[in-house]
Amino acid sequence: KCLRLYLWAGAGRDASSGLDLVKSAFKAGCAAFAAGGYAFGDPNNFLHPSGHPHWRQPEFKTCPHCSPPVQGLAVNSLL
């Protein structure tokens, strides 16, 4: 809905230029997050398999599988 509203608000301009602006803003936002230390990636790829002892008692300070080195993925269906 937001993208449609943005493109409607830019009536009179080429719709593709509005989409290009949204893509540029999205990329700039991702770059700002990365510059601030955010690490993109799926944390589930780093977690222990079910049944591992750390599921009951995680070791967040010493185990990279209990505290994954990534925070999440951006929704990038526009890119």
C-alpha positions in Angstrom: 0.0 0.0 0.0 2.8 2.4 0.9 4.5 1.9 -2.5 1.2 2.5 -4.4 0.5 5.6 -2.3 4.1 6.9 -3.0 3.7 6.3 -6.7 0.3 7.9 -6.8 1.6 10.9 -4.9 4.3 11.2 -7.6 1.6 11.4 -10.4 2.9 13.2 -13.4 6.3 11.5 -13.1 7.2 8.3 -14.7 6.1 5.5 -12.3 9.4 3.6 -12.8 11.3 6.7 -11.4 9.2 6.5 -8.3 10.1 2.8 -7.9 13.8 3.7 -8.4 13.5 6.2 -5.6 12.0 3.6 -3.3 14.8 1.1 -4.3 17.4 3.7 -3.6 15.9 4.5 -0.2 15.8 0.8 0.7 19.4 0.3 -0.3 20.5 3.4 1.7 18.6 2.2 4.7 20.3 -1.2 4.5 23.7 0.5 4.1 23.0 2.6 7.2 22.1 -0.5 9.3 25.2 -2.3 8.1 27.4 0.8 8.9 25.9 0.7 12.4 27.0 -2.9 13.0 23.9 -4.8 11.9 24.8 -8.1 10.4 22.4 -9.4 7.8 21.7 -13.1 7.6 19.4 -15.8 8.8 20.1 -16.6 12.5 18.5 -20.0 12.1 21.4 -21.1 9.9 23.7 -20.8 13.0 21.5 -22.4 15.7 22.2 -25.8 17.3 20.1 -28.7 16.1 17.1 -29.5 18.4 18.0 -31.7 21.3 21.4 -30.0 21.8 22.2 -29.3 25.5 22.5 -25.6 24.9 18.8 -25.4 24.0 18.1 -25.9 27.7 21.0 -23.9 29.0 22.4 -21.5 26.3 26.0 -20.2 26.6 25.5 -16.8 25.0 28.9 -15.4 25.9 31.0 -18.2 24.5 29.0 -20.1 21.9 28.4 -18.6 18.4 25.6 -21.1 17.9 23.7 -19.8 21.0 24.3 -16.2 20.0 24.4 -16.1 16.1 26.6 -13.5 14.5 23.7 -12.2 12.4 20.5 -10.4 13.3 18.1 -11.1 10.5 17.2 -10.5 6.8 15.7 -7.5 5.1 12.6 -7.9 3.0 14.0 -7.3 -0.4 11.2 -8.1 -2.8 11.7 -4.8 -4.4 15.3 -5.4 -5.4 
